[in-house]
């Protein structure tokens, strides 16, 4: 169970601009992240590439840091080839 909280847009009067909820309680059909923006096609493509590279590294058993950028991850993957 996670103790992490997130900000969501308020849904009732008197709640202010946002409400803090447990991340595990987030329901995308009801809540909207506070300050969220719609990703551009370029951002979506970059996120998918990052996820795919992480998956390839994991499949090969190659460890990497969670916050590593695409260039770093790609270099690790290239070294393993």
C-alpha positions in Angstrom: 0.0 0.0 0.0 1.3 3.4 -1.0 1.3 6.4 1.3 1.9 8.7 -1.7 -0.7 11.4 -2.2 -1.7 13.3 -5.4 -3.5 16.5 -6.2 -6.8 16.2 -8.0 -9.2 18.9 -9.2 -11.9 19.6 -6.6 -15.3 18.2 -7.3 -17.4 20.1 -4.7 -17.9 23.5 -3.1 -15.5 24.7 -0.4 -12.7 22.3 -1.4 -10.5 24.9 -2.9 -8.6 24.4 -6.2 -7.5 20.9 -5.5 -7.9 18.0 -3.1 -5.2 15.6 -1.8 -6.1 11.9 -2.2 -4.1 8.7 -1.9 -2.6 7.7 -5.2 -4.2 4.3 -4.8 -7.7 5.9 -4.6 -7.4 7.7 -7.9 -10.3 6.8 -10.3 -9.7 8.2 -13.8 -13.5 8.0 -14.4 -14.1 10.4 -11.5 -10.9 12.3 -10.7 -8.8 14.7 -12.9 -5.2 15.4 -11.9 -4.7 19.0 -10.8 -2.4 20.8 -13.1 -2.4 18.0 -15.7 -2.2 18.8 -19.3 -2.8 16.8 -22.4 0.4 15.3 -23.8 1.4 16.2 -27.4 1.9 13.5 -29.9 5.7 14.0 -29.6 5.5 13.6 -25.8 3.4 10.4 -26.2 5.9 9.0 -28.7 8.8 9.8 -26.4 7.1 8.2 -23.4 6.4 5.0 -25.4 10.0 4.8 -26.6 11.2 5.2 -23.0 8.8 2.5 -21.8 9.8 0.2 -24.7 13.5 0.7 -24.0 13.0 0.0 -20.3 11.0 -3.2 -21.1 13.8 -4.4 -23.5 16.5 -3.8 -20.8 14.4 -5.6 -18.2 13.8 -8.5 -20.6 17.6 -8.8 -21.0 18.2 -8.6 -17.2 20.0 -5.3 -17.4 19.7 -3.0 -14.4 19.1 0.7 -14.8 18.2 3.7 -12.6 14.5 4.6 -12.4 15.1 8.2 -13.4 17.5 7.5 -16.3 16.8 9.3 -19.5 16.3 7.8 -23.0 19.9 8.4 -24.1 21.3 6.6 -21.1 19.0 3.7 -21.4 19.6 3.3 -25.2 23.4 3.3 -24.5 22.9 0.4 -22.0 20.8 -1.4 -24.6 23.4 -0.8 -27.4 26.2 -2.1 -25.2 24.3 -5.3 -24.6 23.9 -6.0 -28.3 
